[in-house]
Amino acid sequence: MTEPKVPKRDQKESLTDLLTSIALEETALAHLINAEAEKVQELVKDDPEEALAAQEEVRKVLRTVIKKQMLLQFKLEDVLDFKKQLEIDRRRRRRRRSSE
């Protein structure tokens, strides 16, 4: 089995890729929430009893979405912390170079 080819990235490009992936996942989750809302609206319009029966399924989907959003929040916080640390390290290196 061959290994996947991973393009070379510097730290800034990697951070940008991570932020982009978070944004894309958030967009996908928003579409999922919207689809669930549309499904419920149709069920209520057609058959309110069926809408009540579908409530558990909708609850499970929304619970999964919430879990995913929590993980994305952690990921975002980690990326922003890493970015901040990179900026601090960069400033330190510049100061050291200018003092030499």
C-alpha positions in Angstrom: 0.0 0.0 0.0 1.4 3.4 -1.0 1.5 6.4 1.3 -0.7 9.3 0.4 1.2 12.3 -1.0 1.0 15.2 1.3 2.0 18.6 -0.1 4.7 20.5 1.7 3.3 23.3 3.7 4.9 25.9 5.9 3.2 26.6 9.3 1.2 29.6 8.0 -0.2 27.6 5.1 -1.0 24.7 7.5 -2.9 27.1 9.8 -4.8 28.5 6.8 -5.7 24.9 5.7 -7.0 24.1 9.2 -9.1 27.3 9.4 -10.5 26.5 6.0 -11.4 23.0 7.0 -13.2 24.3 10.1 -15.2 26.8 8.0 -16.2 24.1 5.5 -17.3 21.7 8.3 -19.3 24.5 9.9 -21.0 25.2 6.6 -21.8 21.6 6.1 -23.3 21.5 9.6 -25.4 24.6 8.9 -26.8 22.8 5.7 -27.6 19.8 7.8 -29.5 21.8 10.4 -31.4 23.6 7.6 -32.3 20.3 6.0 -33.7 19.0 9.3 -35.7 22.2 9.7 -37.2 21.9 6.2 -38.0 18.2 6.9 -39.9 19.1 10.1 -41.7 22.0 8.4 -42.9 19.6 5.6 -44.0 17.0 8.2 -45.9 19.5 10.3 -47.7 20.8 7.2 -48.6 17.3 5.9 -49.1 15.4 9.1 -48.5 16.9 12.6 -48.6 13.4 14.2 -45.8 12.2 11.9 -43.8 15.3 12.9 -44.1 14.3 16.5 -42.9 10.8 15.6 -39.9 12.2 13.8 -38.9 14.3 16.7 -36.5 11.7 18.2 -34.7 11.3 14.9 -34.3 15.1 14.6 -33.1 15.3 18.2 -30.4 12.7 17.5 -29.2 14.6 14.4 -29.1 17.9 16.2 -27.3 16.3 19.2 -24.7 14.9 16.8 -24.3 18.3 15.1 -23.8 20.0 18.6 -21.1 17.4 19.4 -19.3 18.1 16.1 -19.6 21.9 16.7 -18.0 21.5 20.1 -15.1 19.6 18.6 -14.7 22.2 15.9 -14.6 24.9 18.7 -11.8 23.0 20.4 -10.0 22.7 17.1 -10.4 26.4 16.4 -9.1 27.4 19.8 -6.1 25.2 19.3 -5.3 26.7 15.9 -5.7 30.2 17.3 -3.5 29.4 20.3 -0.8 27.9 17.9 -1.0 31.0 15.7 -0.5 33.3 18.7 2.5 31.2 19.8 4.0 31.4 16.3 3.7 35.2 16.3 5.3 35.4 19.8 8.2 33.2 18.7 8.6 35.2 15.5 8.8 38.5 17.5 11.4 37.0 19.8 13.6 35.8 16.9 13.4 39.3 15.4 14.4 40.9 18.6 17.3 38.6 19.0 18.5 39.3 15.5 18.2 43.0 15.9 20.1 42.9 19.2 23.0 41.0 17.7 
